[in-house]
Amino acid sequence: MSAPAPTPPSSHTLTVLINGQSCQVPTGCNVAAAMAHAGLSGTRRSLSGEARAAFCGMGQCQECRVRIDGIPHRLACMTPCLDGMQIETEA
C-alpha cells in the first residue's frame, strides 16, 4: 500500500505532527483519519507485540489509543484534529 499524495496547504487543511513528522490534513478530520491520510495503519502494540489500530471508529474498542499533546490513551477515532496538534503512536 503506497502513501497518499500530500495535500497542498490551504485554508481547508491544518498541520499536525505525527511521530514528529509534519502532515497536512483536511480540516474537520479526526486523528485516526489524519493517521490514515499520512499512510500509518497502527497506533500501538498489544502486550504480545501485535499491531493495533482503529477498529470500531466510535470509541468502544479503544484500539486506537495514542498520545496527543503529551496526554496518553486518547482515542484517535474520537479526537478532532487541531492545528499544531502533536500525535504520537507506539506502533
MOQUI-V922913 format. One record per helix or strand of 3 or more residues. SS is the DSSP state (a for helix, b for strand). FROM is the first residue (numbers start at 1). TO is the last residue. If there is no record, write none. Layout:
ss: [SS/SS]
from: [FROM/FROM]
to: [TO/TO]
//
This chain:
ss: [b/b/a/b/b/a/b]
from: [13/21/31/65/71/76/86]
to: [18/26/37/68/75/78/88]
//
